[in-house]
């Protein structure tokens, strides 16, 4: 089984290597540890050897680690000694096998592909033994091992791994059932792998996988429920398998058969899939390569990396199924920072576009499109992220010119998925897609959708269908065109398989009439349009809230039963209590129970679900009092939920209860995202929280988001949507307390200027000038102003007003002039013009002003030069003289090379002379003596003496 060693280099026993590979540090270390164990036991009987190892382990942590790793390495490389080494390991280790677990994880994440075949077999054997022994942490190792089973790969090695891991979870089922996350991860993994194992030779393996998944889904459905909406997507793909079809029918028509707490398909489809699950179906190697492409590779230089990836993972017929995993991962997990988004790094939409163009099967193409649009179908701005839906709209937008067929087939899919995904939920799917498009425009991913939806490059029937489906986003509605169901041949071919699959799997009936569904939808659409947009928003925004209030007691019953008796009693008191004071007293008692040493932390999620339901009323309406006084602010933070905040503020961070309460808040945040900005408000408004704003950073790190920047942006966005007054109230403290997260963020600034009115703008300017607020910093202001050039007119004017309220020298941002075009950026140009006229010209300012291209309609340079010529003629003259002489001395060839190599405008001698001529013509009817100054005359004579005939003529 072991491969032959590479020539010219001794082959290690752990990893396969070539003559070009450097010696591996991990392998060297393990070999040293093996040598130590061997020297300790050499020539001794088994009992003496055990005594020698035990005595050495007792010397200290270093010796303990060396012996454990030596036994571990022997176990991997010497199968005949494996049983004895494992027995010795269990006897001598003093840390619950922690050293071994860490090393296994490192090998799985970094070295698995290079492992010798013998070592790979032994590693899986060891994981099996750890699971049998019930070692704490073995579930994490097993999930990492599952991650190594590649999707879209039916090579012998991969099939061997899939079957062996399946054997472990089937044999140790009782142990598996103790971990909710392991249940969900196993079901997600094997539901996905079933798709790859459909050939006759693999039917025995597939049947084992089907039996395993159905068993867990039927017995532990609510543990599998945490997967979220992608569970439906995976089940949909395998629902033709007879046993799966029975489960699928229960999911659609008899949800209570799966769990009393499961109310139906909609409950699952509105739950966003955690990135843990989306990431688990990519091997560490695939994940590393994708993250490298999206963070290090420049746009335009990606072909060699894509070719490598395609050769490695996407070159076989079976690998068609892997594209869905990659697209879901890119949409749901790869969320680049603002810096990356605004740079020239390869964007996510480009990778997805490439993946779509490499689909060679119609089924794979349909599934890939569904993977791309999946978060659109039930999108909720409160729960879902703009980053999950952004790639689809950008693929369509950027493919319109180079690949209009891709844009057409995606738009066609987006239209047709609404009635065909699941007819009973057609209204919710339509609302989800509508929410997605609205949010895309709100976030300014695209400024307008009409150029996309009503583009002449699209087929006439498709444009007609888009106008019918989405009249709000098209430039001008037109009457329905007959025969709109006849798409282009290419689109019909690609969609036929998708619709066939949808009819079989989601409709749960055969021969659903395509035309009837379409016609019914059109009628509904007209009816909704007649009601007007306001009514439509009311219907979808307020109806669920009303419904939730009616059903509130029923909603918490299943949760309450999972709490222990003391906690259950308190939660029921909270439900029955009527006044705020009683609520607060009971809430304090609940907090005290949480802080007790014997509190069962497994109840935390259930308790958070109860509190989120009971406190729904606290998260409606305005937070900030109408009149802001000390008394009104203190009164506004006397809600029961604020008691958790208050207890946190009173604790030291090293207190054991501090992390417990943070965990409580993090759980609550998952159920009710508004808790984030309510915490920010409490930390600013409450006297008890004075100087404790850093607490929010601890909260952000405790949440599932895990980092301050993402959490802050999401919370400020939620605040912007709910309460603009509160957004303005929080702005000074947010910028002051978290400068590293805010001062570089154009996203946050845009959130603010997109919603404030002129009064609020003036208040913020006053805060800046008083010294309460700093919104710009020298090192990042230029980048932010450049990003603002795509914003709406009022947003840009507000941004410039806020910038001018600061005391940042204009020279800091003067390079922006090179980015400004006179027709596209009038807001920035007019603000700069008014500011430059107040400034005494510096050399850099004059250079940048003269660097602007000459155009008869662009009067910017002439107007500011005229003003400076009148007010500061001597200073301007010296600067122009210096620039003329410097540019005249530059070799012509070098100068042209410089200007062609840069994207930005470069200053040339011709350009200076042309601007000077425009200024001369402008001053010709005035008594201004600018051109008679000695410096100007000297510079022009210098140019004349050394320039060629062509320049003299000009």
Number of C-alpha atoms within 10 A of each C-alpha: 6 10 10 8 15 14 9 8 12 11 17 17 20 24 20 19 20 15 13 8 9 8 14 13 9 15 16 13 15 21 19 16 23 21 15 19 22 17 10 18 17 10 10 12 10 11 9 13 18 17 16 15 21 17 13 18 20 13 10 9 11 11 17 22 18 22 27 28 24 23 25 25 25 26 23 24 21 14 16 10 13 20 13 14 21 18 11 19 20 15 11 20 18 16 11 12 18 17 17 19 19 13 14 21 17 14 16 22 18 13 19 20 17 14 19 21 18 17 23 21 17 18 23 18 18 19 21 21 16 21 20 14 12 13 16 13 15 20 21 14 18 22 17 19 23 23 20 22 24 25 27 23 22 18 9 9 12 16 17 14 19 22 15 16 21 19 16 19 20 16 13 15 14 10 16 19 16 11 13 14 20 20 22 23 24 23 23 22 23 22 22 24 25 23 17 19 21 14 10 8 9 14 13 13 16 22 16 16 25 20 14 20 23 18 13 19 20 15 14 17 20 17 18 23 19 19 24 18 22 23 21 18 16 18 19 18 17 19 21 15 13 10 14 18 17 13 19 23 15 16 20 15 12 16 18 13 13 19 16 11 14 18 14 17 17 14 12 20 20 19 20 20 21 16 16 14 23 21 20 24 27 22 20 21 16 17 18 13 14 22 16 13 21 23 19 14 17 14 15 10 12 17 12 9 15 18 12 12 15 15 11 11 18 22 13 13 12 16 19 26 24 22 25 22 19 25 26 27 25 25 27 23 18 19 18 16 12 12 13 15 15 12 12 14 20 21 22 24 22 19 21 24 21 13 21 21 12 16 19 11 13 16 18 22 24 24 21 25 22 23 22 28 26 22 28 26 25 25 29 20 16 13 13 18 19 19 17 23 24 23 24 25 22 20 24 23 18 17 17 19 11 9 14 18 19 19 26 25 23 22 21 21 20 20 19 19 22 23 19 23 21 20 17 12 16 17 16 19 22 24 21 21 25 20 17 27 23 16 19 20 14 13 17 14 16 16 14 14 20 16 14 23 25 21 15 10 14 20 15 17 19 23 25 22 22 21 22 21 21 19 17 17 21 21 14 10 15 12 8 14 14 9 9 14 16 12 19 17 9 11 17 16 12 18 22 14 18 24 21 14 20 20 21 16 22 20 17 16 10 10 9 16 9 14 10 10 13 16 11 11 20 16 11 12 17 12 11 13 14 11 10 10 12 8 13 14 12 10 11 13 11 10 11 10 13 10 10 14 14 10 10 15 15 10 17 21 13 13 18 20 11 14 19 12 11 10 19 18 14 17 24 17 15 24 18 13 14 10 9 13 13 15 20 19 13 19 23 19 15 20 17 13 16 21 16 11 9 8 15 12 13 10 17 21 18 20 24 21 19 27 21 23 18 20 16 14 11 16 16 11 9 13 20 18 14 10 9 11 10 11 9 14 21 16 13 16 23 16 16 21 22 20 17 19 23 19 17 21 19 12 12 10 13 8 10 12 20 19 17 19 20 22 18 22 25 26 22 24 19 18 18 21 20 21 22 24 24 21 23 21 22 23 26 20 22 19 13 16 18 12 12 14 20 12 18 21 17 17 22 22 16 19 21 14 14 15 15 18 19 14 22 22 17 19 20 23 20 19 22 20 14 17 14 18 18 19 24 19 17 19 20 18 19 20 19 15 16 17 16 11 16 22 21 20 22 20 16 20 19 21 21 23 21 20 17 20 14 11 9 17 19 16 13 24 23 15 16 21 16 10 11 14 19 23 24 24 16 12 11 15 20 17 17 19 19 17 14 21 18 15 16 15 16 16 23 22 18 21 24 17 16 21 20 18 19 17 10 14 11 15 16 14 19 18 19 17 20 17 14 17 14 18 9 11 15 14 18 23 18 14 15 20 14 11 12 19 16 10 14 12 21 12 15 13 20 19 19 19 22 27 21 24 19 18 12 7 8 14 12 18 22 21 16 20 23 20 14 23 20 15 14 16 19 16 16 22 20 16 19 20 18 15 20 20 17 13 17 20 15 13 9 12 8 9 17 13 10 12 14 11 9 9 9 14 16 20 20 21 19 15 16 21 17 17 20 18 13 19 20 16 11 13 17 11 8 8 7 14 12 22 17 9 13 14 20 21 15 13 21 16 12 16 20 14 10 12 12 10 9 7 13 11 6 8
